[in-house]
Amino acid sequence: MAAKKQAANRHGSVWEVGITALRLGLTSFGGPVAHLGYFYEEYVKRKKWIDDKTYADLVALCQFLPGPASSQVGIGIGLMRAGVWGALAAWLGFTLPSAVALSLVAVWLQHHSWGDAGWMHGLLMAAVAVVAQAVWEMAHKFAVGRLEATIATIAAVAVLLVPGAWSQVAVIAAAGGIGAFGLRSKNVALSSSVAGIPPFIRRSIGATLLLLFAVLLVALPLVRASISSPLWALFDSFYRAGALVFGGGHVVLPLLEAEVVPQGWITASQFLAGYSAAQAVPGPLFTFAAYIGMASFGWKGALVATIAIFLPSFLLVLGAFPFWHWLRHQPRFQAALVGMNAAVVGILLAALYDPIWTKAVNEPADFAFVLGAFLLLAVWKWPAWAVVLVSFAGGLWHSFVQ
């Protein structure tokens, strides 16, 4: 009976999936955790496309994979509802509103002077508060034990002393190895769901997709070195960022900053201002890629960057579906993820200092403003978009009174 119910639930139209996801993409403020709440209300409780246990298992799978967890959950639900085209429709509907909005922000900013504009400084200070809150919350979740805290601290020191995208990759990989062996005796939480994710994809196809994910991760930098094409370089940078982000959307910040600012595609101030603007729009934070692509290379860059940063999510979610029952019961794999998540806390802490703090906080008044913004976020529980708008307005006011 349960199998018949799941089979019936899968038969939905691609259009239905896309429209539902678009509505969520227009209204889902608040970050990944809030997005998962919106998804539960819409997909599980209201539309009843999947049951509670299947949803819990899907969320657990996407938390274990690198990439934007909320977008991956949406992709998985679209797959279960209307097949591969449903997965694409779910991603497009949820992603399009914020990608378009941030692309328009990039266009607007290109026609206005950056200089020392007060509004831009307000956005930079908002970025300090937003990332500080993310570090605070992630540290309480992923760096609570002695070994995890040590991994986080060493990771922060390492990426500060040896900056660059590849150093961050090396730190995450090393932390995974330390976790796999140093944390084996820890009680790493398993998914409580016993229902499992219905294997809509054959294992052979899943293995092929996972292999393609790995091949692209290795081959794209090699091709980039032999082809002088800025769009190809953009695709490589954003694919690697999407493939290596563990711990939530905020972690994409240091990976992308290390890729795009040294290349001279945009300045550090433009990067951080756009990151703050991304907090004020609904949908996934990964659509920050559209802003960077548009600011760097126009609409082609926005399209390439957005596709590249989300492509790993498609390959991983669809590829991991048929293996999830086995994967979630591997203690060493889960312990490795504990170590990697601890390293991610350290990498984000390093990014909080450089480039965020060093670009935004120049005097005591800046520090006081950041403290106020952090108070609104962490204590008064204001949504990030509201704090960004207040910071933007405060920056404008400061520029007028000077």
C-alpha positions as CSV (number, residue, x, y, z in Angstrom):
1,M,0.0,0.0,0.0
2,A,2.8,2.4,0.9
3,A,4.6,1.7,-2.4
4,K,1.4,2.4,-4.3
5,K,1.0,5.6,-2.5
6,Q,4.6,6.7,-3.3
7,A,4.1,5.8,-6.9
8,A,0.9,7.8,-7.1
9,N,2.5,10.8,-5.4
10,R,5.3,10.8,-8.0
11,H,2.9,11.4,-10.9
12,G,2.8,15.2,-11.0
13,S,3.3,17.6,-13.8
14,V,6.5,19.5,-14.3
15,W,4.5,22.7,-14.6
16,E,2.9,22.1,-11.2
17,V,6.3,21.6,-9.6
18,G,7.7,24.7,-11.2
19,I,4.8,27.0,-10.2
20,T,4.9,25.7,-6.6
21,A,8.7,26.2,-6.4
22,L,8.4,29.7,-8.0
23,R,6.0,30.8,-5.3
24,L,8.4,29.6,-2.7
25,G,11.3,31.3,-4.4
26,L,9.4,34.6,-4.2
27,T,8.5,34.3,-0.5
28,S,11.1,32.2,1.2
29,F,13.1,34.7,3.3
30,G,15.4,33.7,6.2
31,G,18.1,31.4,5.0
32,P,18.4,27.6,4.6
33,V,16.8,26.6,7.9
34,A,13.8,28.8,7.2
35,H,13.6,27.4,3.6
36,L,13.3,23.9,5.0
37,G,10.4,25.0,7.1
38,Y,8.6,26.5,4.2
39,F,9.2,23.4,2.1
40,Y,7.8,21.2,4.9
41,E,4.6,23.3,5.1
42,E,4.1,23.4,1.4
43,Y,5.3,20.0,0.1
44,V,4.6,17.8,3.1
45,K,1.7,19.3,5.0
46,R,-0.3,21.2,2.4
47,K,0.3,19.3,-0.9
48,K,1.3,15.9,0.7
49,W,3.7,15.1,-2.2
50,I,5.9,13.1,0.3
51,D,5.4,11.9,3.9
52,D,7.2,13.2,7.0
53,K,9.7,10.3,7.2
54,T,10.8,10.6,3.5
55,Y,11.2,14.4,4.0
56,A,13.3,13.8,7.1
57,D,15.5,11.4,5.2
58,L,15.9,13.7,2.2
59,V,16.9,16.6,4.5
60,A,19.5,14.3,6.2
61,L,20.9,13.3,2.8
62,C,21.3,17.0,1.7
63,Q,22.9,18.0,5.0
64,F,25.5,15.4,4.4
65,L,26.3,16.5,0.8
66,P,28.3,19.7,0.0
67,G,26.2,22.5,-1.6
68,P,23.1,24.4,-0.7
69,A,20.9,22.1,1.4
70,S,17.6,23.8,0.9
71,S,18.0,23.9,-2.9
72,Q,19.0,20.3,-2.9
73,V,15.9,19.3,-0.9
74,G,13.8,21.1,-3.5
75,I,15.6,19.3,-6.3
76,G,15.0,16.0,-4.6
77,I,11.3,16.7,-4.1
78,G,10.9,17.7,-7.7
79,L,12.6,14.5,-8.7
80,M,10.2,12.4,-6.6
81,R,7.2,14.3,-7.9
82,A,7.9,14.6,-11.7
83,G,11.2,12.9,-12.5
84,V,14.4,14.6,-13.7
85,W,12.4,17.4,-15.4
86,G,10.6,18.0,-12.2
87,A,13.9,18.3,-10.4
88,L,15.0,20.9,-12.9
89,A,11.7,22.8,-12.6
90,A,11.9,22.8,-8.8
91,W,15.4,24.3,-8.9
92,L,14.5,26.8,-11.6
93,G,11.4,28.1,-9.8
94,F,13.1,28.4,-6.4
95,T,16.3,30.0,-7.8
96,L,15.1,32.3,-10.6
97,P,13.6,35.2,-8.5
98,S,16.7,35.8,-6.4
99,A,19.0,35.3,-9.4
100,V,17.2,37.9,-11.4
101,A,16.9,40.3,-8.5
102,L,20.7,40.1,-7.7
103,S,21.5,40.4,-11.4
104,L,19.5,43.6,-11.5
105,V,21.3,44.9,-8.4
106,A,24.6,44.3,-10.1
107,V,23.4,46.2,-13.2
108,W,22.2,49.1,-11.0
109,L,25.5,49.3,-9.1
110,Q,27.5,49.4,-12.3
111,H,25.8,52.7,-13.1
112,H,26.4,54.3,-9.8
113,S,29.7,55.4,-8.3
114,W,31.2,53.1,-5.7
115,G,33.9,55.4,-4.2
116,D,33.3,55.8,-0.5
117,A,29.5,55.9,-0.7
118,G,27.8,55.7,2.6
119,W,25.2,53.2,1.4
120,M,28.0,50.8,0.4
121,H,29.7,51.1,3.7
122,G,26.4,50.3,5.4
123,L,26.2,47.1,3.4
124,L,29.8,46.1,4.3
125,M,29.0,46.5,8.0
126,A,25.8,44.4,7.6
127,A,28.0,41.7,6.1
128,V,30.2,41.7,9.2
129,A,27.1,41.2,11.4
130,V,25.6,38.5,9.2
131,V,28.8,36.5,8.9
132,A,29.6,36.9,12.6
133,Q,26.2,35.4,13.5
134,A,26.8,32.5,11.1
135,V,30.1,31.8,12.7
136,W,28.6,32.0,16.2
137,E,25.8,29.6,15.4
138,M,27.9,27.2,13.4
139,A,30.6,27.1,16.1
140,H,27.9,26.1,18.7
141,K,26.8,23.3,16.3
142,F,30.0,22.1,14.6
143,A,32.9,23.0,16.9
144,V,31.7,22.1,20.4
145,G,34.2,19.4,21.3
146,R,37.9,19.8,22.0
147,L,39.1,18.2,18.7
148,E,36.4,20.0,16.6
149,A,37.3,23.3,18.2
150,T,41.0,22.6,17.5
151,I,40.3,21.7,13.9
152,A,38.4,24.9,13.5
153,T,41.1,27.1,15.0
154,I,43.9,25.4,12.9
155,A,41.8,25.8,9.8
156,A,41.3,29.5,10.4
157,V,45.0,30.1,11.0
158,A,46.0,28.0,7.9
159,V,43.8,29.8,5.4
160,L,44.8,33.2,6.9
161,L,48.5,32.4,6.5
162,V,48.2,30.7,3.2
163,P,45.3,32.4,1.4
164,G,43.7,31.0,-1.7
165,A,41.0,28.6,-2.9
166,W,43.2,25.6,-3.0
167,S,44.4,26.0,0.5
168,Q,40.8,26.0,1.6
169,V,40.2,22.8,-0.3
170,A,43.3,21.2,1.3
171,V,42.2,22.2,4.8
172,I,38.7,20.7,4.3
173,A,40.2,17.5,3.0
174,A,42.7,17.2,5.8
175,A,39.9,17.9,8.4
176,G,37.9,15.1,6.8
177,G,40.8,12.7,7.3
178,I,41.3,13.7,10.9
179,G,37.6,13.4,11.6
180,A,37.4,9.9,9.9
181,F,40.0,8.5,12.3
182,G,40.1,10.9,15.3
183,L,36.3,11.0,15.8
184,R,35.5,7.3,15.1
185,S,34.5,6.7,18.7
186,K,32.1,9.7,18.7
187,N,28.4,9.1,18.6
188,V,27.7,10.8,15.3
189,A,23.9,11.2,14.8
190,L,22.2,9.1,12.2
191,S,19.0,9.9,10.4
192,S,16.0,8.8,12.5
193,S,14.0,8.0,9.5
194,V,13.4,4.3,8.7
195,A,11.4,5.0,5.5
196,G,14.3,6.0,3.3
197,I,14.3,7.8,0.0
198,P,12.6,6.0,-2.8
199,P,15.4,5.0,-5.3
200,F,13.9,6.5,-8.4
201,I,17.4,6.3,-10.1
202,R,19.2,3.1,-10.8
203,R,22.5,2.5,-9.0
204,S,24.4,2.4,-12.3
205,I,23.1,5.9,-13.3
206,G,23.8,7.2,-9.8
207,A,27.4,5.9,-9.9
208,T,27.8,7.6,-13.3
209,L,26.6,10.9,-12.0
210,L,28.9,10.8,-9.0
211,L,31.8,9.9,-11.3
212,L,30.9,12.8,-13.5
213,F,30.9,15.1,-10.5
214,A,34.4,14.0,-9.6
215,V,35.8,14.1,-13.1
216,L,34.5,17.7,-13.6
217,L,36.1,18.7,-10.3
218,V,39.5,17.5,-11.5
219,A,39.3,18.2,-15.2
220,L,37.9,21.7,-15.2
221,P,41.0,23.3,-13.7
222,L,43.2,21.4,-16.2
223,V,41.1,22.6,-19.2
224,R,41.0,26.1,-17.7
225,A,44.8,26.2,-17.7
226,S,44.9,25.4,-21.5
227,I,42.0,27.5,-22.7
228,S,42.2,31.3,-22.4
229,S,38.5,32.0,-21.8
230,P,37.2,34.1,-18.9
231,L,33.8,32.4,-19.0
232,W,35.4,29.0,-18.8
233,A,37.5,30.2,-15.9
234,L,34.3,31.5,-14.3
235,F,32.6,28.2,-14.8
236,D,35.5,26.3,-13.2
237,S,35.7,28.7,-10.2
238,F,31.9,28.5,-9.5
239,Y,31.7,24.7,-10.0
240,R,34.5,24.2,-7.5
241,A,32.8,26.5,-5.0
242,G,29.5,24.7,-5.4
243,A,31.2,21.3,-5.0
244,L,33.2,22.1,-1.9
245,V,30.8,24.1,0.3
246,F,30.0,22.3,3.5
247,G,27.9,23.8,6.3
248,G,25.5,26.2,4.6
249,G,25.3,29.1,2.2
250,H,27.5,31.5,4.2
251,V,30.5,29.2,3.7
252,V,30.5,30.0,-0.1
253,L,31.7,33.5,0.8
254,P,35.4,32.7,1.5
255,L,35.6,30.2,-1.4
256,L,34.2,32.6,-3.9
257,E,36.1,35.6,-2.6
258,A,39.4,33.6,-3.0
259,E,38.4,32.8,-6.6
260,V,37.0,36.1,-8.0
261,V,38.7,39.0,-6.2
262,P,42.3,38.0,-6.9
263,Q,41.3,37.5,-10.5
264,G,40.3,41.2,-10.6
265,W,36.8,40.3,-11.8
266,I,35.3,42.5,-9.1
267,T,36.7,44.4,-6.1
268,A,36.5,43.2,-2.6
269,S,34.1,46.1,-1.7
270,Q,31.8,45.2,-4.6
271,F,31.9,41.5,-3.6
272,L,30.9,42.3,0.0
273,A,28.3,44.8,-1.0
274,G,26.7,42.2,-3.2
275,Y,26.9,39.6,-0.5
276,S,25.0,41.9,1.8
277,A,22.4,42.5,-0.9
278,A,21.9,38.7,-1.2
279,Q,20.7,38.7,2.4
280,A,17.8,41.0,1.4
281,V,16.2,38.8,-1.3
282,P,14.3,35.5,-0.9
283,G,15.5,32.2,-2.1
284,P,19.0,30.5,-1.9
285,L,22.1,32.5,-1.0
286,F,24.0,30.7,-3.7
287,T,22.3,33.0,-6.3
288,F,25.0,35.4,-5.1
289,A,26.7,33.8,-8.1
290,A,24.4,35.6,-10.4
291,Y,25.4,39.0,-9.0
292,I,29.1,38.2,-9.4
293,G,28.7,36.9,-12.9
294,M,26.7,39.9,-14.0
295,A,29.1,42.4,-12.4
296,S,32.0,40.6,-14.0
297,F,30.9,39.6,-17.5
298,G,27.3,40.7,-18.0
299,W,24.3,38.4,-18.5
300,K,26.5,35.6,-20.0
301,G,28.5,35.7,-16.8
302,A,25.4,35.6,-14.6
303,L,24.1,32.6,-16.5
304,V,27.4,30.7,-16.5
305,A,28.1,31.4,-12.8
306,T,24.6,30.4,-11.7
307,I,24.6,27.1,-13.6
308,A,28.1,26.2,-12.5
309,I,27.5,26.7,-8.8
310,F,24.4,24.6,-8.8
311,L,25.5,21.9,-11.2
312,P,27.3,19.9,-8.4
313,S,24.1,19.8,-6.4
314,F,22.2,18.2,-9.2
315,L,25.0,15.6,-9.8
316,L,25.3,14.8,-6.1
317,V,21.6,14.6,-5.2
318,L,20.6,12.5,-8.1
319,G,23.8,10.4,-7.9
320,A,23.5,9.8,-4.1
321,F,19.7,8.9,-4.2
322,P,20.2,5.1,-4.8
323,F,23.1,4.8,-2.3
324,W,21.6,6.7,0.7
325,H,20.4,3.6,2.6
326,W,24.0,2.4,2.7
327,L,25.7,5.7,3.1
328,R,23.8,6.9,6.1
329,H,25.0,3.9,8.1
330,Q,28.7,4.4,7.6
331,P,30.2,5.8,10.9
332,R,33.5,6.7,9.4
333,F,31.9,8.7,6.6
334,Q,29.8,10.6,9.1
335,A,32.8,11.2,11.3
336,A,34.7,12.6,8.4
337,L,31.8,15.1,7.9
338,V,32.1,16.2,11.5
339,G,35.8,17.1,10.9
340,M,35.0,18.9,7.6
341,N,32.2,20.9,9.2
342,A,34.6,22.0,12.0
343,A,37.1,23.1,9.4
344,V,34.3,25.1,7.6
345,V,33.7,27.0,10.9
346,G,37.4,28.0,10.9
347,I,37.4,29.0,7.2
348,L,34.4,31.2,7.8
349,L,36.0,32.7,10.9
350,A,39.0,33.6,8.8
351,A,36.8,35.2,6.2
352,L,35.1,37.2,8.9
353,Y,38.4,38.8,9.7
354,D,39.8,39.1,6.1
355,P,38.3,40.5,3.9
356,I,35.1,41.3,5.8
357,W,36.3,43.0,9.0
358,T,39.3,44.6,7.4
359,K,37.2,46.3,4.7
360,A,34.2,47.4,6.8
361,V,35.4,48.4,10.3
362,N,37.7,51.4,10.1
363,E,36.8,53.4,13.3
364,P,35.0,53.0,16.6
365,A,31.7,54.2,15.1
366,D,31.8,51.3,12.6
367,F,32.4,48.8,15.4
368,A,29.5,50.2,17.4
369,F,27.2,49.9,14.3
370,V,28.3,46.3,13.7
371,L,27.6,45.5,17.4
372,G,24.1,46.9,17.0
373,A,23.4,44.9,13.9
374,F,24.7,41.7,15.5
375,L,22.4,42.4,18.5
376,L,19.4,42.7,16.2
377,L,20.3,39.4,14.5
378,A,21.5,37.2,17.3
379,V,19.4,38.5,20.3
380,W,16.3,40.1,18.9
381,K,16.1,37.6,16.0
382,W,15.6,40.1,13.3
383,P,15.7,38.6,9.8
384,A,18.9,39.2,7.9
385,W,17.1,41.1,5.1
386,A,15.7,43.6,7.6
387,V,19.1,44.2,9.2
388,V,20.6,44.7,5.7
389,L,17.9,47.3,4.9
390,V,18.5,49.1,8.1
391,S,22.3,49.1,7.5
392,F,21.7,50.4,3.9
393,A,19.5,53.2,5.3
394,G,22.1,54.0,8.0
395,G,24.8,54.3,5.5
396,L,22.8,56.7,3.4
397,W,22.0,58.8,6.4
398,H,25.6,58.9,7.4
399,S,26.7,60.1,3.9
400,F,24.1,62.9,4.1
401,V,25.1,64.2,7.5
402,Q,28.8,64.3,6.7
